[in-house]
């Protein structure tokens, strides 16, 4: 599961507004705001999965805990 900080960071890397991400994910802006909250995520697992999918489709990759902490980065361009 991704964290609220990862959601905020992914949106910032992509330069997307909350309304753009909410629309791409098929959720409301208030739901996205709850997912991005500073404390524990207060959105449903389904909403988090939709946000995750929308942000990945837009070009980010979520990095799981791997000893260096969780994170997010832009995907490499597909040169194929």
C-alpha positions as a LaTeX table, in Angstrom:
\begin{tabular}{lrrr}
\hline
Residue & $x$ (\AA) & $y$ (\AA) & $z$ (\AA) \\
\hline
Unk1 & 0.00 & 0.00 & 0.00 \\
Unk2 & 1.29 & 3.46 & $-0.85$ \\
Unk3 & 1.50 & 6.27 & 1.69 \\
Unk4 & $-0.08$ & 9.71 & 1.68 \\
Unk5 & 3.40 & 11.23 & 1.27 \\
Unk6 & 3.99 & 9.10 & $-1.82$ \\
Unk7 & 0.70 & 10.26 & $-3.31$ \\
Unk8 & 1.60 & 13.92 & $-2.70$ \\
Unk9 & 5.12 & 13.42 & $-4.08$ \\
Unk10 & 3.88 & 11.61 & $-7.19$ \\
Unk11 & 1.37 & 14.35 & $-7.93$ \\
Unk12 & 4.06 & 17.01 & $-7.46$ \\
Unk13 & 6.53 & 15.19 & $-9.73$ \\
Unk14 & 3.91 & 15.03 & $-12.45$ \\
Unk15 & 2.78 & 18.62 & $-11.91$ \\
Unk16 & $-0.86$ & 17.53 & $-11.64$ \\
Unk17 & $-3.60$ & 19.24 & $-9.67$ \\
Unk18 & $-5.75$ & 17.37 & $-7.19$ \\
Unk19 & $-8.71$ & 17.71 & $-9.54$ \\
Unk20 & $-6.74$ & 16.21 & $-12.45$ \\
Unk21 & $-5.68$ & 13.18 & $-10.41$ \\
Unk22 & $-9.15$ & 12.73 & $-8.94$ \\
Unk23 & $-10.68$ & 12.81 & $-12.42$ \\
Unk24 & $-8.12$ & 10.33 & $-13.80$ \\
Unk25 & $-8.77$ & 8.01 & $-10.85$ \\
Unk26 & $-12.55$ & 8.35 & $-11.06$ \\
Unk27 & $-12.86$ & 9.62 & $-7.49$ \\
Unk28 & $-13.88$ & 12.90 & $-5.88$ \\
Unk29 & $-11.43$ & 15.64 & $-4.93$ \\
Unk30 & $-12.39$ & 15.30 & $-1.23$ \\
Unk31 & $-11.49$ & 11.59 & $-1.42$ \\
Unk32 & $-8.09$ & 12.46 & $-2.88$ \\
Unk33 & $-7.58$ & 15.08 & $-0.17$ \\
Unk34 & $-8.31$ & 12.46 & 2.49 \\
Unk35 & $-5.79$ & 10.13 & 0.84 \\
Unk36 & $-3.16$ & 12.88 & 0.80 \\
Unk37 & $-3.77$ & 13.88 & 4.43 \\
Unk38 & $-0.78$ & 14.45 & 6.70 \\
Unk39 & $-1.84$ & 11.72 & 9.10 \\
Unk40 & $-2.97$ & 8.18 & 8.32 \\
Unk41 & $-4.79$ & 7.75 & 5.02 \\
Unk42 & $-8.52$ & 8.01 & 5.56 \\
Unk43 & $-9.67$ & 6.80 & 2.16 \\
Unk44 & $-10.84$ & 3.33 & 1.19 \\
Unk45 & $-8.47$ & 0.68 & $-0.13$ \\
Unk46 & $-10.34$ & 0.84 & $-3.44$ \\
Unk47 & $-9.76$ & 4.60 & $-3.70$ \\
Unk48 & $-6.05$ & 4.16 & $-2.95$ \\
Unk49 & $-5.78$ & 1.49 & $-5.66$ \\
Unk50 & $-7.50$ & 3.82 & $-8.16$ \\
Unk51 & $-5.17$ & 6.70 & $-7.24$ \\
Unk52 & $-2.14$ & 4.40 & $-7.48$ \\
Unk53 & $-3.19$ & 3.20 & $-10.95$ \\
Unk54 & $-3.92$ & 6.72 & $-12.21$ \\
Unk55 & $-0.56$ & 8.08 & $-11.05$ \\
Unk56 & 1.35 & 5.13 & $-12.50$ \\
Unk57 & $-0.49$ & 5.57 & $-15.81$ \\
Unk58 & 0.53 & 9.23 & $-15.75$ \\
Unk59 & 4.21 & 8.28 & $-15.48$ \\
Unk60 & 5.42 & 7.60 & $-11.95$ \\
Unk61 & 6.72 & 4.47 & $-10.27$ \\
Unk62 & 6.18 & 3.83 & $-6.58$ \\
Unk63 & 9.21 & 2.47 & $-4.73$ \\
Unk64 & 8.52 & 0.08 & $-1.85$ \\
Unk65 & 10.48 & $-0.07$ & 1.39 \\
Unk66 & 13.85 & $-1.49$ & 0.42 \\
Unk67 & 16.13 & $-0.47$ & 3.23 \\
Unk68 & 16.28 & 3.12 & 2.02 \\
Unk69 & 12.65 & 4.01 & 2.63 \\
Unk70 & 9.62 & 4.26 & 0.39 \\
Unk71 & 9.58 & 6.72 & $-2.46$ \\
Unk72 & 8.39 & 7.67 & $-5.90$ \\
Unk73 & 10.18 & 8.44 & $-9.14$ \\
Unk74 & 9.39 & 9.23 & $-12.74$ \\
Unk75 & 9.32 & 6.17 & $-14.99$ \\
Unk76 & 11.99 & 5.86 & $-17.62$ \\
Unk77 & 10.68 & 6.71 & $-21.07$ \\
Unk78 & 9.79 & 3.69 & $-23.16$ \\
Unk79 & 12.17 & 3.77 & $-26.09$ \\
Unk80 & 10.79 & 0.62 & $-27.68$ \\
\hline
\end{tabular}
